[in-house]
Amino acid sequence: MEQGIVHEIGTNRAAVPGRKSSARDKQESVVRADQLTPAVIDSLVADFLYAADAANTLSEGIKAAAEKAGIQATVLRKFITARAGEKFEEKKRDCAQLNLLFEEVGQ
């Protein structure tokens, strides 16, 4: 018998421990596989494929824009990530400090 799997007597099904709950008691959740209907799975697969396509489109767009602007794609990606997120001012401050070090300290 595999560790972590409890076989029910008289059936071919196994009771498998669920994910740990986020509650303080850390009890295992009840697995309800019936909630994962074919429609839910199909929707999640479509979302995954959309996200993968969107990531590819973003990557290609960043590369093209960076090439036209004459800057490194990684630098543009970091700027876009900061601009789209909530940490723009924090990243801007980090860049200013890094620039200061390059200018004042140098090699």
C-alpha positions as CSV (number, residue, x, y, z in Angstrom):
1,M,0.0,0.0,0.0
2,E,1.4,3.4,-1.0
3,Q,2.1,5.9,1.7
4,G,-0.6,8.6,1.9
5,I,-3.3,6.6,0.2
6,V,-6.0,4.9,2.3
7,H,-7.8,2.1,0.4
8,E,-11.5,1.7,1.2
9,I,-12.5,-1.9,1.8
10,G,-14.6,-3.4,-0.9
11,T,-14.0,-0.8,-3.5
12,N,-11.4,0.0,-6.2
13,R,-11.3,3.7,-5.2
14,A,-8.8,5.2,-3.0
15,A,-9.3,8.1,-0.5
16,V,-6.5,10.5,-1.2
17,P,-5.6,13.3,1.2
18,G,-6.6,16.7,0.0
19,R,-4.6,19.9,0.1
20,K,-3.9,21.5,3.5
21,S,-6.4,24.1,4.4
22,S,-5.3,27.6,5.1
23,A,-7.0,27.5,8.5
24,R,-4.9,27.4,11.7
25,D,-5.7,23.8,12.3
26,K,-4.1,22.7,9.0
27,Q,-6.7,20.0,8.5
28,E,-6.8,18.4,5.1
29,S,-9.6,19.6,2.9
30,V,-12.2,17.3,1.5
31,V,-11.5,16.4,-2.1
32,R,-14.5,17.1,-4.3
33,A,-13.4,16.0,-7.8
34,D,-17.0,16.2,-9.0
35,Q,-16.6,20.0,-9.0
36,L,-14.0,19.7,-11.8
37,T,-16.5,19.2,-14.6
38,P,-15.5,18.9,-18.2
39,A,-16.7,22.5,-18.7
40,V,-14.5,23.8,-15.8
41,I,-11.4,21.9,-17.2
42,D,-12.0,23.1,-20.7
43,S,-12.3,26.7,-19.4
44,L,-9.0,26.4,-17.5
45,V,-7.2,24.9,-20.5
46,A,-8.5,27.7,-22.6
47,D,-7.3,30.2,-20.0
48,F,-3.9,28.6,-19.9
49,L,-3.5,28.7,-23.7
50,Y,-4.6,32.3,-23.8
51,A,-2.1,33.2,-21.1
52,A,0.7,31.4,-22.9
53,D,-0.2,33.2,-26.2
54,A,-0.4,36.5,-24.4
55,A,3.1,36.0,-22.8
56,N,4.5,35.2,-26.2
57,T,2.9,38.3,-27.7
58,L,4.2,40.5,-24.9
59,S,7.7,39.0,-25.3
60,E,7.8,39.6,-29.1
61,G,6.4,43.1,-28.6
62,I,9.0,44.0,-26.1
63,K,11.8,42.7,-28.3
64,A,10.6,44.6,-31.3
65,A,10.1,47.9,-29.4
66,A,13.4,47.6,-27.7
67,E,15.2,47.0,-31.0
68,K,13.5,50.1,-32.5
69,A,14.4,52.2,-29.5
70,G,18.0,50.9,-29.3
71,I,17.7,49.6,-25.7
72,Q,18.1,46.2,-24.2
73,A,14.9,44.1,-24.1
74,T,15.5,43.1,-20.5
75,V,15.6,46.8,-19.5
76,L,12.4,47.5,-21.3
77,R,10.7,44.4,-19.8
78,K,11.7,45.5,-16.3
79,F,10.3,49.0,-17.0
80,I,7.0,47.6,-18.3
81,T,6.7,45.2,-15.4
82,A,7.2,48.1,-12.9
83,R,4.8,50.3,-14.8
84,A,2.1,47.7,-14.9
85,G,2.6,46.7,-11.2
86,E,2.2,48.6,-8.0
87,K,5.9,49.1,-7.4
88,F,6.7,51.7,-10.0
89,E,8.0,54.3,-7.5
90,E,10.1,51.8,-5.7
91,K,11.7,50.5,-8.9
92,K,12.3,54.1,-10.0
93,R,14.1,54.9,-6.7
94,D,16.2,51.7,-7.1
95,C,17.2,52.8,-10.6
96,A,18.1,56.3,-9.4
97,Q,20.3,54.9,-6.6
98,L,21.9,52.4,-9.0
99,N,22.6,55.3,-11.5
100,L,24.1,57.4,-8.6
101,L,26.5,54.5,-7.7
102,F,27.6,54.1,-11.3
103,E,28.2,57.9,-11.6
104,E,29.7,58.5,-8.2
105,V,31.6,55.3,-7.5
106,G,32.3,54.0,-11.0
107,Q,34.5,51.1,-11.4
